[in-house]
Amino acid sequence: MSTPNPPASDPAPSLRARMLRHAMLPLSLTWLVGTVVTLGVASHFTERAFDMALLDDAYSIASHVQMQPGGEVGLQLTPNELKATLFDQVEEVHFSVLRKDGLLLAGAELAPIRPPLLHQPFRYGNMLHEGQVVRAVVLRHEVNAQEHLVVVTHTTRVRSELLQQMLLYGALPLLLLLGLLGFVLWRSIERDLAPLGRLQSALAHRDARDLTPVAISPSTQEIEQVGLAVNDLFDRLDRSVRSQREFIGNVAHELRTPLARIRALADHGQAHPDASVSQQQLQQIATSAERAGRLVNQLLDLAIADEAELALQKERVALVPLIGQAVLRHLDKADARGVDLGARGLDEGTEEALVWATTALIEGILDNLIDNALRYGGRTVTIELTTDPVTGTCVLAVVDDGPGIPESARSELRQRWTQGRDGERLGHGAGLGLSIVSRYAQLLGAELQLDRADHGRGLRASLVLPLA
């Protein structure tokens, strides 16, 4: 039974679109709110202006509502005068003069409208007249202590057209400016993100074996940081790949000789069945195998040193227990070679001998220095530990009473695959011990120092480490 294919995930949104949306959404909301507020304010003041004109017409009509000779209140305007008073080119104007009881004295029949309150001289409102909504004002007017109401209405065509024009000529240009701003923002975002696109294109078309830094064009700080992070990753990968290649080449090159010697000794032993010859060949095979094993361990130490630079986590390390364990590890070898192996300074300042390091690196330093001293030193090898609380440092040293190293050769012996005269003469090692120690010391923030021993003979190999 075939398993169904998982549903394809939706493509991630474009960064350009997201940035434009994040910029335009607040601007659009601001434009919308600003337009509504502007139109509301403009409409309010426009209504006030038209209402004041409407009120002026009401006062004009009221000024001509007077007592007539017959003792009745009436409108003292001829039709022509009334037409001139209420003339308007666009709007339709209607009026009525009412007594307090609602009796029409002059004007047209209008829909009922609430009169103003007792403390109000006039009141505005809307009413329906002849099927359309009109704006009206009711004015309180007294004649001979008798209250009358003057009602004047205007149609609202001019007001509506004015609001439409305000919307068209006020909001539309702002909308066009908003669209123009969106276009400018889009082009600006594209221009600012162009270096990121070039970086992506450079990485997409790059050969997998090409770990050279990527060219970073000047742009924004964030894109430059991405480019620097990518180049830093390439640098670490390049160092890791070079370390692996170097390790593979070293193993292939250096193991070829001892393995070939082991094979030749085995063939020679098989060709000579004599027991004494076989025993001698087996001893030489064991010696060659020991050398090959030591070489493998040193090559692995170098690989660990190269990898440790990429991910080194330091911690508080007590040196005294590590020195004691190192002495015990090499004690049998020292006895077999007739070398007096010991330590000095372990009982003094035990609690203070804490350094920021890693246990593996300290053990690698001690093992290589002790092994070198046992091979090329004299009859006495001493591990010394001294602490100086004033300077906040401690000195870890391995001292022997052998022939030592000439000062002219000390710097060279810190390089890989470099041996002294004694090493070349004896055929021991591959010239990696001191280079491993020097590399480990560099990782710990220290330096390997090669000096003549205090008694004038031998070698003193030491490191100055900061106390934790």
DRENNUTI-856341 format. One record per residue (C-alpha): x negated, y, z; residue number from 1. Coordinates in steps of 0.25 Angstrom, whole numbers, always signed. Layout:
<nodes>
c1 = X c2 = Y c3 = Z i = NUM
...
</nodes>
This chain:
<nodes>
c1 = +0 c2 = +0 c3 = +0 i = 1
c1 = -6 c2 = +13 c3 = -4 i = 2
c1 = -7 c2 = +24 c3 = +6 i = 3
c1 = -1 c2 = +37 c3 = +1 i = 4
c1 = -10 c2 = +49 c3 = -2 i = 5
c1 = -10 c2 = +59 c3 = +9 i = 6
c1 = -3 c2 = +72 c3 = +5 i = 7
c1 = -12 c2 = +83 c3 = -1 i = 8
c1 = -15 c2 = +94 c3 = +9 i = 9
c1 = -11 c2 = +108 c3 = +5 i = 10
c1 = -22 c2 = +116 c3 = +0 i = 11
c1 = -28 c2 = +126 c3 = +10 i = 12
c1 = -23 c2 = +140 c3 = +8 i = 13
c1 = -32 c2 = +150 c3 = +1 i = 14
c1 = -41 c2 = +159 c3 = +10 i = 15
c1 = -38 c2 = +171 c3 = +0 i = 16
c1 = -23 c2 = +169 c3 = +1 i = 17
c1 = -23 c2 = +167 c3 = +16 i = 18
c1 = -32 c2 = +180 c3 = +18 i = 19
c1 = -23 c2 = +188 c3 = +9 i = 20
c1 = -10 c2 = +182 c3 = +16 i = 21
c1 = -16 c2 = +186 c3 = +29 i = 22
c1 = -19 c2 = +200 c3 = +24 i = 23
c1 = -6 c2 = +203 c3 = +16 i = 24
c1 = +4 c2 = +197 c3 = +26 i = 25
c1 = +2 c2 = +208 c3 = +36 i = 26
c1 = +1 c2 = +218 c3 = +26 i = 27
c1 = +14 c2 = +214 c3 = +19 i = 28
c1 = +21 c2 = +214 c3 = +33 i = 29
c1 = +15 c2 = +227 c3 = +36 i = 30
c1 = +20 c2 = +232 c3 = +22 i = 31
c1 = +34 c2 = +226 c3 = +25 i = 32
c1 = +35 c2 = +232 c3 = +39 i = 33
c1 = +30 c2 = +246 c3 = +35 i = 34
c1 = +39 c2 = +246 c3 = +23 i = 35
c1 = +51 c2 = +243 c3 = +32 i = 36
c1 = +47 c2 = +253 c3 = +42 i = 37
c1 = +44 c2 = +264 c3 = +32 i = 38
c1 = +57 c2 = +262 c3 = +25 i = 39
c1 = +65 c2 = +262 c3 = +38 i = 40
c1 = +58 c2 = +275 c3 = +43 i = 41
c1 = +61 c2 = +281 c3 = +29 i = 42
c1 = +75 c2 = +276 c3 = +29 i = 43
c1 = +77 c2 = +282 c3 = +42 i = 44
c1 = +72 c2 = +296 c3 = +39 i = 45
c1 = +79 c2 = +296 c3 = +25 i = 46
c1 = +92 c2 = +292 c3 = +32 i = 47
c1 = +90 c2 = +304 c3 = +42 i = 48
c1 = +88 c2 = +314 c3 = +30 i = 49
c1 = +101 c2 = +309 c3 = +23 i = 50
c1 = +108 c2 = +309 c3 = +36 i = 51
c1 = +104 c2 = +323 c3 = +39 i = 52
c1 = +109 c2 = +328 c3 = +25 i = 53
c1 = +122 c2 = +320 c3 = +28 i = 54
c1 = +123 c2 = +328 c3 = +41 i = 55
c1 = +121 c2 = +341 c3 = +34 i = 56
c1 = +133 c2 = +338 c3 = +25 i = 57
c1 = +141 c2 = +335 c3 = +37 i = 58
c1 = +137 c2 = +348 c3 = +44 i = 59
c1 = +140 c2 = +356 c3 = +31 i = 60
c1 = +154 c2 = +350 c3 = +31 i = 61
c1 = +156 c2 = +352 c3 = +46 i = 62
c1 = +152 c2 = +367 c3 = +44 i = 63
c1 = +164 c2 = +369 c3 = +35 i = 64
c1 = +174 c2 = +362 c3 = +44 i = 65
c1 = +181 c2 = +374 c3 = +51 i = 66
c1 = +195 c2 = +379 c3 = +56 i = 67
c1 = +204 c2 = +383 c3 = +45 i = 68
c1 = +213 c2 = +395 c3 = +45 i = 69
c1 = +225 c2 = +386 c3 = +48 i = 70
c1 = +219 c2 = +381 c3 = +61 i = 71
c1 = +214 c2 = +367 c3 = +55 i = 72
c1 = +200 c2 = +362 c3 = +53 i = 73
c1 = +196 c2 = +360 c3 = +39 i = 74
c1 = +184 c2 = +360 c3 = +29 i = 75
c1 = +181 c2 = +374 c3 = +24 i = 76
c1 = +175 c2 = +370 c3 = +11 i = 77
c1 = +180 c2 = +370 c3 = -3 i = 78
c1 = +178 c2 = +358 c3 = -12 i = 79
c1 = +166 c2 = +365 c3 = -20 i = 80
c1 = +160 c2 = +369 c3 = -7 i = 81
c1 = +161 c2 = +355 c3 = -1 i = 82
c1 = +155 c2 = +349 c3 = -14 i = 83
c1 = +143 c2 = +358 c3 = -13 i = 84
c1 = +142 c2 = +355 c3 = +2 i = 85
c1 = +142 c2 = +339 c3 = +0 i = 86
c1 = +135 c2 = +339 c3 = -14 i = 87
c1 = +125 c2 = +327 c3 = -16 i = 88
c1 = +120 c2 = +323 c3 = -29 i = 89
c1 = +119 c2 = +308 c3 = -26 i = 90
c1 = +127 c2 = +304 c3 = -13 i = 91
c1 = +142 c2 = +305 c3 = -11 i = 92
c1 = +146 c2 = +313 c3 = +0 i = 93
c1 = +159 c2 = +312 c3 = +8 i = 94
c1 = +164 c2 = +319 c3 = +20 i = 95
c1 = +176 c2 = +320 c3 = +29 i = 96
c1 = +180 c2 = +330 c3 = +40 i = 97
c1 = +188 c2 = +323 c3 = +51 i = 98
c1 = +195 c2 = +327 c3 = +64 i = 99
c1 = +192 c2 = +320 c3 = +77 i = 100
c1 = +204 c2 = +312 c3 = +75 i = 101
c1 = +199 c2 = +307 c3 = +61 i = 102
c1 = +208 c2 = +316 c3 = +53 i = 103
c1 = +202 c2 = +320 c3 = +39 i = 104
c1 = +201 c2 = +335 c3 = +38 i = 105
c1 = +192 c2 = +335 c3 = +25 i = 106
c1 = +184 c2 = +326 c3 = +16 i = 107
c1 = +186 c2 = +312 c3 = +12 i = 108
c1 = +191 c2 = +299 c3 = +19 i = 109
c1 = +179 c2 = +292 c3 = +25 i = 110
c1 = +177 c2 = +279 c3 = +33 i = 111
c1 = +178 c2 = +281 c3 = +48 i = 112
c1 = +165 c2 = +283 c3 = +55 i = 113
c1 = +162 c2 = +284 c3 = +69 i = 114
c1 = +160 c2 = +299 c3 = +74 i = 115
c1 = +148 c2 = +303 c3 = +82 i = 116
c1 = +147 c2 = +301 c3 = +97 i = 117
c1 = +151 c2 = +312 c3 = +106 i = 118
c1 = +136 c2 = +317 c3 = +108 i = 119
c1 = +133 c2 = +316 c3 = +93 i = 120
c1 = +136 c2 = +327 c3 = +83 i = 121
c1 = +136 c2 = +317 c3 = +71 i = 122
c1 = +134 c2 = +303 c3 = +67 i = 123
c1 = +129 c2 = +295 c3 = +55 i = 124
c1 = +134 c2 = +282 c3 = +50 i = 125
c1 = +137 c2 = +274 c3 = +38 i = 126
c1 = +151 c2 = +272 c3 = +32 i = 127
c1 = +158 c2 = +265 c3 = +20 i = 128
c1 = +164 c2 = +275 c3 = +10 i = 129
c1 = +170 c2 = +271 c3 = -4 i = 130
c1 = +163 c2 = +257 c3 = -3 i = 131
c1 = +149 c2 = +263 c3 = +0 i = 132
c1 = +141 c2 = +265 c3 = +12 i = 133
c1 = +139 c2 = +280 c3 = +15 i = 134
c1 = +131 c2 = +288 c3 = +26 i = 135
c1 = +140 c2 = +297 c3 = +35 i = 136
c1 = +139 c2 = +307 c3 = +46 i = 137
c1 = +149 c2 = +311 c3 = +56 i = 138
c1 = +148 c2 = +325 c3 = +61 i = 139
c1 = +155 c2 = +330 c3 = +73 i = 140
c1 = +161 c2 = +344 c3 = +71 i = 141
c1 = +169 c2 = +353 c3 = +79 i = 142
c1 = +179 c2 = +364 c3 = +75 i = 143
c1 = +186 c2 = +372 c3 = +85 i = 144
c1 = +183 c2 = +362 c3 = +96 i = 145
c1 = +189 c2 = +351 c3 = +87 i = 146
c1 = +180 c2 = +339 c3 = +83 i = 147
c1 = +179 c2 = +335 c3 = +68 i = 148
c1 = +170 c2 = +325 c3 = +61 i = 149
c1 = +163 c2 = +328 c3 = +48 i = 150
c1 = +159 c2 = +315 c3 = +40 i = 151
c1 = +150 c2 = +316 c3 = +28 i = 152
c1 = +145 c2 = +303 c3 = +20 i = 153
c1 = +134 c2 = +301 c3 = +10 i = 154
c1 = +132 c2 = +289 c3 = +1 i = 155
c1 = +118 c2 = +283 c3 = +3 i = 156
c1 = +113 c2 = +281 c3 = -11 i = 157
c1 = +101 c2 = +291 c3 = -10 i = 158
c1 = +97 c2 = +285 c3 = +3 i = 159
c1 = +97 c2 = +271 c3 = -3 i = 160
c1 = +89 c2 = +275 c3 = -15 i = 161
c1 = +79 c2 = +283 c3 = -6 i = 162
c1 = +77 c2 = +270 c3 = +2 i = 163
c1 = +75 c2 = +262 c3 = -10 i = 164
c1 = +65 c2 = +272 c3 = -16 i = 165
c1 = +57 c2 = +272 c3 = -3 i = 166
c1 = +57 c2 = +257 c3 = -3 i = 167
c1 = +52 c2 = +257 c3 = -17 i = 168
c1 = +42 c2 = +268 c3 = -17 i = 169
c1 = +37 c2 = +266 c3 = -2 i = 170
c1 = +37 c2 = +251 c3 = +0 i = 171
c1 = +34 c2 = +246 c3 = -15 i = 172
c1 = +21 c2 = +254 c3 = -16 i = 173
c1 = +16 c2 = +248 c3 = -3 i = 174
c1 = +20 c2 = +234 c3 = -8 i = 175
c1 = +12 c2 = +237 c3 = -20 i = 176
c1 = +0 c2 = +241 c3 = -12 i = 177
c1 = +2 c2 = +229 c3 = -3 i = 178
c1 = +1 c2 = +220 c3 = -16 i = 179
c1 = -11 c2 = +228 c3 = -20 i = 180
c1 = -17 c2 = +226 c3 = -7 i = 181
c1 = -15 c2 = +211 c3 = -8 i = 182
c1 = -22 c2 = +210 c3 = -21 i = 183
c1 = -34 c2 = +218 c3 = -16 i = 184
c1 = -34 c2 = +209 c3 = -3 i = 185
c1 = -34 c2 = +197 c3 = -12 i = 186
c1 = -45 c2 = +202 c3 = -21 i = 187
c1 = -53 c2 = +206 c3 = -8 i = 188
c1 = -51 c2 = +192 c3 = -2 i = 189
c1 = -55 c2 = +185 c3 = -15 i = 190
c1 = -68 c2 = +194 c3 = -16 i = 191
c1 = -71 c2 = +191 c3 = -1 i = 192
c1 = -69 c2 = +176 c3 = -2 i = 193
c1 = -77 c2 = +175 c3 = -15 i = 194
c1 = -90 c2 = +172 c3 = -8 i = 195
c1 = -82 c2 = +160 c3 = -1 i = 196
c1 = -78 c2 = +155 c3 = -14 i = 197
c1 = -92 c2 = +156 c3 = -20 i = 198
c1 = -97 c2 = +148 c3 = -8 i = 199
c1 = -86 c2 = +138 c3 = -10 i = 200
c1 = -90 c2 = +136 c3 = -24 i = 201
c1 = -105 c2 = +135 c3 = -21 i = 202
c1 = -102 c2 = +124 c3 = -11 i = 203
c1 = -92 c2 = +117 c3 = -20 i = 204
c1 = -102 c2 = +116 c3 = -32 i = 205
c1 = -115 c2 = +114 c3 = -24 i = 206
c1 = -122 c2 = +101 c3 = -25 i = 207
c1 = -122 c2 = +92 c3 = -12 i = 208
c1 = -137 c2 = +92 c3 = -11 i = 209
c1 = -138 c2 = +107 c3 = -12 i = 210
c1 = -139 c2 = +112 c3 = +2 i = 211
c1 = -145 c2 = +125 c3 = -1 i = 212
c1 = -139 c2 = +138 c3 = +5 i = 213
c1 = -127 c2 = +143 c3 = -2 i = 214
c1 = -128 c2 = +158 c3 = -7 i = 215
c1 = -119 c2 = +167 c3 = +2 i = 216
c1 = -115 c2 = +179 c3 = -5 i = 217
c1 = -112 c2 = +191 c3 = +4 i = 218
c1 = -98 c2 = +192 c3 = +8 i = 219
c1 = -90 c2 = +191 c3 = +21 i = 220
c1 = -96 c2 = +187 c3 = +34 i = 221
c1 = -87 c2 = +175 c3 = +35 i = 222
c1 = -91 c2 = +169 c3 = +22 i = 223
c1 = -105 c2 = +172 c3 = +24 i = 224
c1 = -104 c2 = +164 c3 = +37 i = 225
c1 = -98 c2 = +152 c3 = +29 i = 226
c1 = -109 c2 = +153 c3 = +19 i = 227
c1 = -120 c2 = +153 c3 = +30 i = 228
c1 = -113 c2 = +141 c3 = +37 i = 229
c1 = -113 c2 = +133 c3 = +24 i = 230
c1 = -128 c2 = +136 c3 = +22 i = 231
c1 = -131 c2 = +133 c3 = +36 i = 232
c1 = -124 c2 = +119 c3 = +34 i = 233
c1 = -132 c2 = +117 c3 = +21 i = 234
c1 = -144 c2 = +120 c3 = +29 i = 235
c1 = -141 c2 = +110 c3 = +39 i = 236
c1 = -137 c2 = +100 c3 = +29 i = 237
c1 = -150 c2 = +103 c3 = +21 i = 238
c1 = -158 c2 = +100 c3 = +33 i = 239
c1 = -151 c2 = +88 c3 = +37 i = 240
c1 = -152 c2 = +82 c3 = +22 i = 241
c1 = -167 c2 = +86 c3 = +22 i = 242
c1 = -169 c2 = +79 c3 = +35 i = 243
c1 = -162 c2 = +67 c3 = +30 i = 244
c1 = -170 c2 = +67 c3 = +17 i = 245
c1 = -183 c2 = +69 c3 = +25 i = 246
c1 = -180 c2 = +58 c3 = +35 i = 247
c1 = -177 c2 = +48 c3 = +24 i = 248
c1 = -190 c2 = +52 c3 = +17 i = 249
c1 = -198 c2 = +51 c3 = +29 i = 250
c1 = -192 c2 = +37 c3 = +33 i = 251
c1 = -194 c2 = +32 c3 = +18 i = 252
c1 = -208 c2 = +37 c3 = +18 i = 253
c1 = -213 c2 = +34 c3 = +32 i = 254
c1 = -207 c2 = +20 c3 = +34 i = 255
c1 = -213 c2 = +15 c3 = +21 i = 256
c1 = -227 c2 = +14 c3 = +26 i = 257
c1 = -224 c2 = +6 c3 = +39 i = 258
c1 = -214 c2 = -3 c3 = +33 i = 259
c1 = -223 c2 = -6 c3 = +22 i = 260
c1 = -234 c2 = -9 c3 = +32 i = 261
c1 = -225 c2 = -18 c3 = +40 i = 262
c1 = -221 c2 = -25 c3 = +27 i = 263
c1 = -236 c2 = -27 c3 = +23 i = 264
c1 = -239 c2 = -32 c3 = +37 i = 265
c1 = -228 c2 = -42 c3 = +37 i = 266
c1 = -232 c2 = -47 c3 = +23 i = 267
c1 = -247 c2 = -48 c3 = +28 i = 268
c1 = -242 c2 = -56 c3 = +40 i = 269
c1 = -234 c2 = -66 c3 = +31 i = 270
c1 = -246 c2 = -68 c3 = +22 i = 271
c1 = -255 c2 = -72 c3 = +34 i = 272
c1 = -248 c2 = -82 c3 = +43 i = 273
c1 = -260 c2 = -81 c3 = +53 i = 274
c1 = -254 c2 = -78 c3 = +67 i = 275
c1 = -264 c2 = -68 c3 = +70 i = 276
c1 = -262 c2 = -60 c3 = +57 i = 277
c1 = -247 c2 = -61 c3 = +59 i = 278
c1 = -248 c2 = -56 c3 = +73 i = 279
c1 = -257 c2 = -44 c3 = +69 i = 280
c1 = -247 c2 = -41 c3 = +57 i = 281
c1 = -235 c2 = -41 c3 = +67 i = 282
c1 = -242 c2 = -31 c3 = +76 i = 283
c1 = -245 c2 = -22 c3 = +64 i = 284
c1 = -230 c2 = -24 c3 = +60 i = 285
c1 = -226 c2 = -20 c3 = +74 i = 286
c1 = -234 c2 = -8 c3 = +74 i = 287
c1 = -229 c2 = -3 c3 = +60 i = 288
c1 = -215 c2 = -6 c3 = +64 i = 289
c1 = -217 c2 = +3 c3 = +77 i = 290
c1 = -223 c2 = +14 c3 = +68 i = 291
c1 = -211 c2 = +13 c3 = +58 i = 292
c1 = -201 c2 = +13 c3 = +70 i = 293
c1 = -208 c2 = +25 c3 = +76 i = 294
c1 = -208 c2 = +32 c3 = +62 i = 295
c1 = -193 c2 = +29 c3 = +61 i = 296
c1 = -190 c2 = +35 c3 = +75 i = 297
c1 = -198 c2 = +48 c3 = +71 i = 298
c1 = -191 c2 = +49 c3 = +58 i = 299
c1 = -178 c2 = +48 c3 = +65 i = 300
c1 = -183 c2 = +58 c3 = +76 i = 301
c1 = -186 c2 = +68 c3 = +64 i = 302
c1 = -172 c2 = +66 c3 = +58 i = 303
c1 = -166 c2 = +68 c3 = +72 i = 304
c1 = -174 c2 = +81 c3 = +73 i = 305
c1 = -169 c2 = +86 c3 = +60 i = 306
c1 = -154 c2 = +83 c3 = +63 i = 307
c1 = -155 c2 = +88 c3 = +78 i = 308
c1 = -158 c2 = +102 c3 = +72 i = 309
c1 = -144 c2 = +102 c3 = +66 i = 310
c1 = -137 c2 = +98 c3 = +79 i = 311
c1 = -145 c2 = +99 c3 = +91 i = 312
c1 = -138 c2 = +100 c3 = +104 i = 313
c1 = -147 c2 = +103 c3 = +116 i = 314
c1 = -144 c2 = +100 c3 = +130 i = 315
c1 = -151 c2 = +100 c3 = +144 i = 316
c1 = -161 c2 = +89 c3 = +144 i = 317
c1 = -170 c2 = +84 c3 = +156 i = 318
c1 = -184 c2 = +82 c3 = +151 i = 319
c1 = -189 c2 = +74 c3 = +163 i = 320
c1 = -180 c2 = +61 c3 = +161 i = 321
c1 = -183 c2 = +62 c3 = +146 i = 322
c1 = -198 c2 = +62 c3 = +149 i = 323
c1 = -197 c2 = +50 c3 = +158 i = 324
c1 = -190 c2 = +42 c3 = +148 i = 325
c1 = -200 c2 = +46 c3 = +137 i = 326
c1 = -211 c2 = +41 c3 = +146 i = 327
c1 = -204 c2 = +28 c3 = +148 i = 328
c1 = -201 c2 = +26 c3 = +133 i = 329
c1 = -216 c2 = +27 c3 = +130 i = 330
c1 = -222 c2 = +21 c3 = +142 i = 331
c1 = -224 c2 = +7 c3 = +136 i = 332
c1 = -230 c2 = +12 c3 = +123 i = 333
c1 = -239 c2 = +21 c3 = +132 i = 334
c1 = -243 c2 = +9 c3 = +140 i = 335
c1 = -246 c2 = +1 c3 = +127 i = 336
c1 = -255 c2 = +11 c3 = +122 i = 337
c1 = -262 c2 = +13 c3 = +136 i = 338
c1 = -257 c2 = +28 c3 = +137 i = 339
c1 = -253 c2 = +34 c3 = +151 i = 340
c1 = -239 c2 = +40 c3 = +148 i = 341
c1 = -234 c2 = +49 c3 = +159 i = 342
c1 = -226 c2 = +62 c3 = +162 i = 343
c1 = -229 c2 = +74 c3 = +170 i = 344
c1 = -220 c2 = +85 c3 = +176 i = 345
c1 = -207 c2 = +77 c3 = +177 i = 346
c1 = -206 c2 = +78 c3 = +192 i = 347
c1 = -207 c2 = +94 c3 = +192 i = 348
c1 = -195 c2 = +102 c3 = +187 i = 349
c1 = -187 c2 = +90 c3 = +184 i = 350
c1 = -174 c2 = +98 c3 = +185 i = 351
c1 = -179 c2 = +110 c3 = +176 i = 352
c1 = -184 c2 = +101 c3 = +165 i = 353
c1 = -171 c2 = +103 c3 = +157 i = 354
c1 = -172 c2 = +108 c3 = +143 i = 355
c1 = -162 c2 = +111 c3 = +132 i = 356
c1 = -164 c2 = +99 c3 = +122 i = 357
c1 = -159 c2 = +86 c3 = +117 i = 358
c1 = -164 c2 = +73 c3 = +123 i = 359
c1 = -167 c2 = +66 c3 = +110 i = 360
c1 = -176 c2 = +77 c3 = +106 i = 361
c1 = -184 c2 = +77 c3 = +119 i = 362
c1 = -185 c2 = +62 c3 = +119 i = 363
c1 = -190 c2 = +63 c3 = +104 i = 364
c1 = -201 c2 = +73 c3 = +108 i = 365
c1 = -206 c2 = +65 c3 = +120 i = 366
c1 = -206 c2 = +52 c3 = +112 i = 367
c1 = -214 c2 = +58 c3 = +100 i = 368
c1 = -224 c2 = +65 c3 = +109 i = 369
c1 = -226 c2 = +53 c3 = +118 i = 370
c1 = -227 c2 = +44 c3 = +106 i = 371
c1 = -238 c2 = +53 c3 = +99 i = 372
c1 = -245 c2 = +54 c3 = +112 i = 373
c1 = -246 c2 = +39 c3 = +114 i = 374
c1 = -251 c2 = +37 c3 = +100 i = 375
c1 = -261 c2 = +48 c3 = +98 i = 376
c1 = -264 c2 = +53 c3 = +112 i = 377
c1 = -273 c2 = +47 c3 = +123 i = 378
c1 = -271 c2 = +39 c3 = +135 i = 379
c1 = -262 c2 = +48 c3 = +143 i = 380
c1 = -249 c2 = +54 c3 = +138 i = 381
c1 = -241 c2 = +64 c3 = +148 i = 382
c1 = -228 c2 = +70 c3 = +146 i = 383
c1 = -227 c2 = +83 c3 = +154 i = 384
c1 = -215 c2 = +92 c3 = +158 i = 385
c1 = -217 c2 = +106 c3 = +164 i = 386
c1 = -206 c2 = +116 c3 = +166 i = 387
c1 = -207 c2 = +131 c3 = +168 i = 388
c1 = -194 c2 = +137 c3 = +174 i = 389
c1 = -200 c2 = +151 c3 = +173 i = 390
c1 = -200 c2 = +150 c3 = +157 i = 391
c1 = -189 c2 = +140 c3 = +157 i = 392
c1 = -197 c2 = +130 c3 = +149 i = 393
c1 = -203 c2 = +116 c3 = +150 i = 394
c1 = -214 c2 = +109 c3 = +143 i = 395
c1 = -213 c2 = +95 c3 = +138 i = 396
c1 = -227 c2 = +90 c3 = +134 i = 397
c1 = -233 c2 = +76 c3 = +130 i = 398
c1 = -248 c2 = +76 c3 = +133 i = 399
c1 = -259 c2 = +66 c3 = +129 i = 400
c1 = -274 c2 = +65 c3 = +131 i = 401
c1 = -277 c2 = +60 c3 = +116 i = 402
c1 = -285 c2 = +67 c3 = +105 i = 403
c1 = -274 c2 = +78 c3 = +104 i = 404
c1 = -271 c2 = +86 c3 = +91 i = 405
c1 = -280 c2 = +96 c3 = +85 i = 406
c1 = -274 c2 = +110 c3 = +85 i = 407
c1 = -274 c2 = +112 c3 = +70 i = 408
c1 = -266 c2 = +99 c3 = +68 i = 409
c1 = -255 c2 = +102 c3 = +79 i = 410
c1 = -246 c2 = +110 c3 = +70 i = 411
c1 = -247 c2 = +100 c3 = +58 i = 412
c1 = -243 c2 = +88 c3 = +67 i = 413
c1 = -230 c2 = +94 c3 = +70 i = 414
c1 = -226 c2 = +92 c3 = +55 i = 415
c1 = -220 c2 = +79 c3 = +51 i = 416
c1 = -228 c2 = +68 c3 = +45 i = 417
c1 = -241 c2 = +74 c3 = +51 i = 418
c1 = -251 c2 = +65 c3 = +59 i = 419
c1 = -264 c2 = +68 c3 = +66 i = 420
c1 = -277 c2 = +61 c3 = +63 i = 421
c1 = -274 c2 = +51 c3 = +74 i = 422
c1 = -260 c2 = +48 c3 = +69 i = 423
c1 = -266 c2 = +46 c3 = +55 i = 424
c1 = -277 c2 = +37 c3 = +60 i = 425
c1 = -269 c2 = +28 c3 = +68 i = 426
c1 = -257 c2 = +27 c3 = +58 i = 427
c1 = -247 c2 = +30 c3 = +69 i = 428
c1 = -234 c2 = +38 c3 = +67 i = 429
c1 = -230 c2 = +47 c3 = +55 i = 430
c1 = -233 c2 = +61 c3 = +60 i = 431
c1 = -219 c2 = +63 c3 = +65 i = 432
c1 = -220 c2 = +64 c3 = +80 i = 433
c1 = -224 c2 = +78 c3 = +82 i = 434
c1 = -215 c2 = +83 c3 = +71 i = 435
c1 = -203 c2 = +77 c3 = +78 i = 436
c1 = -207 c2 = +83 c3 = +91 i = 437
c1 = -209 c2 = +97 c3 = +85 i = 438
c1 = -196 c2 = +96 c3 = +78 i = 439
c1 = -189 c2 = +92 c3 = +91 i = 440
c1 = -195 c2 = +103 c3 = +98 i = 441
c1 = -191 c2 = +113 c3 = +88 i = 442
c1 = -176 c2 = +108 c3 = +90 i = 443
c1 = -178 c2 = +110 c3 = +105 i = 444
c1 = -183 c2 = +124 c3 = +103 i = 445
c1 = -197 c2 = +121 c3 = +107 i = 446
c1 = -210 c2 = +118 c3 = +100 i = 447
c1 = -220 c2 = +107 c3 = +100 i = 448
c1 = -234 c2 = +111 c3 = +105 i = 449
c1 = -246 c2 = +103 c3 = +103 i = 450
c1 = -258 c2 = +107 c3 = +112 i = 451
c1 = -270 c2 = +101 c3 = +118 i = 452
c1 = -268 c2 = +94 c3 = +132 i = 453
c1 = -272 c2 = +100 c3 = +145 i = 454
c1 = -283 c2 = +91 c3 = +147 i = 455
c1 = -290 c2 = +95 c3 = +134 i = 456
c1 = -287 c2 = +82 c3 = +127 i = 457
c1 = -274 c2 = +77 c3 = +120 i = 458
c1 = -261 c2 = +83 c3 = +116 i = 459
c1 = -250 c2 = +91 c3 = +123 i = 460
c1 = -237 c2 = +91 c3 = +115 i = 461
c1 = -227 c2 = +100 c3 = +122 i = 462
c1 = -214 c2 = +107 c3 = +120 i = 463
c1 = -209 c2 = +119 c3 = +128 i = 464
c1 = -194 c2 = +117 c3 = +130 i = 465
c1 = -184 c2 = +128 c3 = +137 i = 466
c1 = -178 c2 = +123 c3 = +150 i = 467
c1 = -163 c2 = +122 c3 = +150 i = 468
</nodes>
